[in-house]
Amino acid sequence: MLLPTKYKFLIPVLFVLAGVVSFTPVLDDPGLQQTLALAFLFGALALSYDLLLGFTGLLSFGHSLYYAAGAYGAAYAMSSWGWSLPMAALFGIFFSVGIAVFTGIAALRVGGIAFAMVTLAFGEAGHVIAVRNLWGLSGGDMTLVLNYESVPDFFLGVANTRNLYLLSLVVLVIVYTLVWWLTQSSAGRVWQALRENEQRVSVLGLKPFSFKLLAFVIAAAMAALVGVASLIINNNANPGMAASTTTISLLLMVVLGGIATRWGAVIGGLVYVILNQRLSSLDTEGALSGLPNWLSGPMSEPAFILGVIFILVVMFSPGGLAGAFYRLRMKFATKA
């Protein structure tokens, strides 16, 4: 399900508006800038996951591994070798791509639930390496801290939070443009054919394994790019980036926004992060103090509220927010 042609101009317009708004007093609050920066990054990360799940039909539970690999690779290159940010970012992306090629060749030999379990195993292996600091690569629970000497000054300090917001917006635009171009290409049409009927693609003389591996590696490269940007914004690479819960959150974002809609995955990521950040502050701000204990307890847990929202979306809007938009548009078009 794609955005109708007459509405496609809205996507770049929204990106431009987001950039213009960043220079208005609306975003003078560094806290709001930080929240939106994280939202943009997770929107881009959800979009990279949608390339696998929505457009190729690959349910992976290890996508967070490549997100973390990009961040850890760049952080290690800067802290241990003193590399500049651009060189370290390229290393992080290529490091993640190398892992994706290896794990993809192994995981794609099976399909369905077996594929999901193999990717989960690889993802958990990466998480264990990060948590236990095996071979002294990750820093363990102490995280791998960003080497500030390798980062330009305009990305450092609270005074430059607006620049981090713009960095996240640029990453989102890059990922969206790549996904749009790829899904409109001949390879993208093959991916969507694989999602619908892999056997039919084989009968046509194409090699499903090669095309699936290509989608797997490209999605990993985009996740690594987001990981590098996350390293700069959060000032560290941490084990939580590789956790399976991160991939599950991406799955929720894609389903919430709408599978295989591109812009739906982005909206799902934005809504998920902003709600999670805002709901986390309700209890600390005393907004729930007047509620009875049986209600304030669950309401103080963002995961509970997000879970309820997810259930409601699945039950009443299977196509996510994008699906609801299409139904409303058709309803008004019918009335007109």
Buried (B, 14 or more C-beta within 10 A) or exposed (E): BBBEEEEBEEBEEEBEEBBEEBEEEEBEEBEBBBBBBBBBBBBBBBBBBBBBBBBBBBBBBBBBBBBBBBBBBBBBBBBEEEBEBEBBBBBBBBBBBBBBBEBBEEBBEEBEEEBBBBBBBBBBBBBEBBBEBEEEBBBBEEBBBBBEEBBEEEBBEEEBBBBBBBBBBBBBBBBBEBBBEBBEEEBBEBBBBBBEEBEEBEEEEBEBBEBBBBBBBBBBBBBBBBBBBBBBBBBBBBBBBBBBEBBEBBBBBBBBBBBBBBBBBBBBBBBBBBBBBEBEEBBEEEBBEEEEEEEBEBBBEBEEBBEEBBEEBEEEBEBBBBBBBBEEEEEEEEEE
